[in-house]
Amino acid sequence: MQTKLASWARDTDLGNEADAILRRCVHCGFCTATCPTYQVLGDELDSPRGRIYLIKQVLEGAEPTQSTQLHLDRCLTCRNCETTCPSGVEYGHLVDIGRKIVDERVPRSWREKTKRTLLRKAMMSPLFAPAMRLGQAVRGLLPVSVRRKVPERRDAGALPDVGGHARQVLMLAGCVQPAMMPTIDAATIRVLDAIGIGARIAPGAGCCGAVSFHLDAQDAALAQMRANIDAWWPLVQDGKIEAIVMNASGCGAMVKEYAHHLRHDPAYAQKAADVVALVKDVAEIVAPYAQRLRSRLPAGTRAAFHPPCTLQHWQGLRPLSEQLLADLGFELQPFADKHLCCGSAGAYSVLNPEIALQLRDRKLGAIAAGGPDVILSANIGCIGHLQSGTDTPVRHWVEVVDEQLRRQAGKQD
């Protein structure tokens, strides 16, 4: 694709990066076939190809409008189009650039700005945990629209003493997962303990930055990235940890991009690259031990595995994760359109509920055809979003493995 950048964009870091991405696009349209929002809305401007043209026009001098902003906002950032694209267009990075430029030039209404700010700050507030516990206590009385964002409370259980393991890894504290679904972190610690690995959370680490980055606060997101690197760096530097383990694929996808986002920061560029080299999804850590664990697990659990977009399209870990689950003894039930987004996409389901619910219901309809006993996933957002539309249990796969290990241990006792 030929480009002619406006003078204000020419020879800038963002302009040069965008120009290189745009020039790889050949306008083939393969991306439209796998774009969830295009399938739902049927509008070319709500497809990757359409959004690429909108961004190109802005970079070439056209004045963006609220309509431009709306079409960029509607993108789920699922990156399915990147998996489909034969030309290797890095659409995800391009839409980040486009959103940043458009948000600087198109002011949002006070109502929209307030919603985004409150949503971002609430998810990272120290008040989030007590508010979530209160919501869970009165969950049955909440309106349906609110109730589907409040998962039922489950006991995380006791944690083992992992300090004696020779192999040690770090886990990300995150923002909402410890309050909404503490069982995921607890299960991760116990499963890693079962294979001889100690896992702990470094003090000072927090939200990965994804929430801020996608809610018009990219500078705040960069500050969160630096804070996490600072919290991990002493342990990374002295070699006491062998990996930084992620059990939320959305966080893992973002942390794996720290080196990209901080590449122009002389104080953090190399540190970010060193951190990224250590980041592993929990499936990558457990996979080599699947056969050992299988001897302690029941066989034949009928499960459907929903691979989050951040796992399959951002990180390319769907094949490894599905093979791991099969090796652990799960009977994975196939379903149609596994590559499509479920509609969660971080804060997307709050800001674009109509589209998000359509995508959720399509996904659940496809999954239901296989009649699974449980739906497995690897990201808290997908888990909560899917559970809000079905009575079939939706769990992180590591939770189910942990439950089965503890159940078998209880039988032996």
Buried (B, 14 or more C-beta within 10 A) or exposed (E): BEBEBEEEBEEEEBBEBBBEBBEBBEEEEBBBEBBBBBBBBEEBBBBBBBBBBBBBEBBEEEEBBBEBBEBBBBBBBBBBBBBBBEEEBBBBBBBBBBBBBBBEEBEBEEEBEEBBBEBBBBBBEEEBBEEBEEBBEEBEEBEEEEBBBBBEBBEBBEEBEBEEBEBBBBBBBBBBBBBBBBBBBBBBBBBBBBBEBBBBBBEEBBBBBBBBBBBBBBEBBBEBBBBBBBBBBEBBEEEEBBBBBBBBBBBBBBBBBBBBBBBEBEEBBEBBBBBBEBBBBBBBBBBEBBEEBBEBBEEEBEBBBBBBBBBBBBBEBBEBBBBBBBBBBBBBBEBEBBBBBBBBBBBBBBBBBEBBBBBBBBBBBBBBEBEBBBBBBBBBBBBBBBBBBBEBBBBBBBBBBBBBBBEBEEEEE
